[in-house]
């Protein structure tokens, strides 16, 4: 048995690849892509750059249409008869989400003592007014 031999076991055909040392043939080399006729679709043949680009654009357009995507991220156009009742309700009534934040973040106001990060720093030995870090030369306020 040698390199390139075909071994038939019933309906299955195996091709032997026996290489000395770390040398490999083109079929075994992982970085090379072989142009085999078994992997090609029928009628695909060679295509020019323009025709491949045209096919790519056609596929992308079909995908965008299928998943209702657009280029700039704007929502897809709604039909004239569609009435967004949930959107109208949110504008009129608002949201009754109990977890919605009502505080506005500000860098001028010190972190309150009820803050989770403040509590964690205190548990690690930090006291208010002292610097952060091993040598306490870091930030004074967290």
C-alpha positions as CSV (number, residue, x, y, z in Angstrom):
1,X,0.0,0.0,0.0
2,X,1.3,3.4,-0.9
3,X,0.5,7.1,-1.2
4,X,-2.5,7.8,-3.4
5,X,-3.8,4.2,-3.5
6,X,-7.6,3.7,-3.5
7,X,-8.9,1.1,-1.1
8,X,-12.5,-0.2,-1.7
9,X,-14.5,-1.7,1.1
10,X,-17.9,-2.6,-0.3
11,X,-19.6,0.7,-1.3
12,X,-16.9,2.8,0.5
13,X,-13.8,4.0,-1.3
14,X,-10.9,5.3,0.8
15,X,-7.8,7.1,-0.5
16,X,-4.5,6.5,1.2
17,X,-2.2,9.3,2.2
18,X,1.1,8.1,3.5
19,X,3.8,10.8,3.9
20,X,7.3,10.6,5.2
21,X,8.0,12.8,8.2
22,X,6.1,16.1,8.3
23,X,5.9,16.5,4.5
24,X,2.4,16.6,3.0
25,X,0.9,16.5,-0.4
26,X,-1.4,19.3,-1.7
27,X,-4.5,17.3,-0.9
28,X,-3.5,17.0,2.7
29,X,-2.1,20.5,3.3
30,X,-4.6,22.3,5.5
31,X,-3.8,25.8,4.1
32,X,-4.6,24.8,0.5
33,X,-8.1,24.6,-1.0
34,X,-8.4,22.0,-3.7
35,X,-10.6,22.7,-6.7
36,X,-12.3,19.4,-6.8
37,X,-15.3,18.7,-9.0
38,X,-17.1,16.8,-6.2
39,X,-17.5,20.0,-4.0
40,X,-18.8,22.2,-6.8
41,X,-22.4,22.6,-7.7
42,X,-23.4,21.7,-11.2
43,X,-23.3,24.6,-13.6
44,X,-21.4,26.9,-11.2
45,X,-18.2,27.2,-13.4
46,X,-15.9,30.2,-13.2
47,X,-17.5,33.6,-12.7
48,X,-16.2,37.0,-13.2
49,X,-15.7,39.5,-10.4
50,X,-18.7,41.5,-11.5
51,X,-21.0,38.5,-11.7
52,X,-19.9,37.3,-8.2
53,X,-20.4,40.8,-6.8
54,X,-23.9,40.9,-8.4
55,X,-24.7,37.5,-6.9
56,X,-23.5,38.6,-3.5
57,X,-25.6,41.8,-3.6
58,X,-28.6,39.8,-4.7
59,X,-28.2,37.3,-1.8
60,X,-27.7,40.2,0.7
61,X,-30.8,41.9,-0.5
62,X,-32.8,38.7,-0.2
63,X,-31.5,38.2,3.4
64,X,-32.4,41.8,4.3
65,X,-35.9,41.3,2.9
66,X,-36.3,38.0,4.7
67,X,-35.3,39.3,8.1
68,X,-36.7,42.9,7.6
69,X,-33.2,44.5,8.0
70,X,-32.1,47.8,6.5
71,X,-28.8,49.5,6.1
72,X,-28.9,52.3,8.6
73,X,-30.8,50.4,11.3
74,X,-34.0,52.4,10.8
75,X,-37.2,50.3,11.3
76,X,-38.8,48.7,8.3
77,X,-41.6,50.8,6.7
78,X,-45.0,49.9,8.1
79,X,-48.0,49.5,5.9
80,X,-50.5,52.4,5.9
81,X,-53.2,50.3,7.6
82,X,-50.9,49.2,10.5
83,X,-51.7,51.0,13.8
84,X,-49.0,50.7,16.5
85,X,-51.4,50.6,19.5
86,X,-48.7,49.6,22.0
87,X,-46.5,52.5,20.9
88,X,-49.5,54.9,21.3
89,X,-50.3,53.5,24.7
90,X,-46.6,53.9,25.8
91,X,-46.7,57.6,24.7
92,X,-50.0,58.3,26.5
93,X,-49.9,56.1,29.7
94,X,-46.1,55.5,30.0
95,X,-44.5,52.5,31.5
96,X,-45.4,50.9,34.8
97,X,-42.0,49.2,35.2
98,X,-41.3,49.2,39.0
99,X,-37.6,48.7,38.3
100,X,-37.2,51.7,36.1
101,X,-34.5,54.1,37.3
102,X,-35.7,57.5,38.4
103,X,-32.4,58.8,39.6
104,X,-30.2,60.8,37.2
105,X,-26.5,59.9,37.2
106,X,-24.1,62.7,38.0
107,X,-20.4,62.9,38.5
108,X,-20.7,65.9,40.8
109,X,-22.6,64.1,43.5
110,X,-20.8,61.6,45.8
111,X,-21.9,58.0,45.7
112,X,-24.5,57.4,48.4
113,X,-23.8,55.0,51.3
114,X,-26.6,52.7,50.1
115,X,-24.8,52.1,46.8
116,X,-23.6,48.5,46.3
117,X,-20.1,49.5,45.2
118,X,-19.7,51.8,48.3
119,X,-20.7,48.9,50.6
120,X,-18.3,46.5,48.9
121,X,-15.4,49.0,49.2
122,X,-16.2,49.5,52.9
123,X,-16.1,45.7,53.5
124,X,-12.7,45.6,51.9
125,X,-11.4,48.2,54.4
126,X,-11.8,51.4,52.5
127,X,-13.0,54.4,54.5
128,X,-14.6,57.6,53.0
129,X,-12.0,60.3,52.2
130,X,-9.1,57.9,51.8
131,X,-7.5,57.0,48.5
132,X,-8.0,53.7,46.6
133,X,-5.3,51.1,46.0
134,X,-2.6,49.4,48.0
135,X,-0.7,52.7,48.7
136,X,-3.9,54.7,48.9
137,X,-2.7,57.1,46.2
138,X,-5.6,56.3,43.9
139,X,-8.9,58.1,43.6
140,X,-10.2,59.7,46.7
141,X,-13.9,59.1,45.8
142,X,-15.0,55.9,44.1
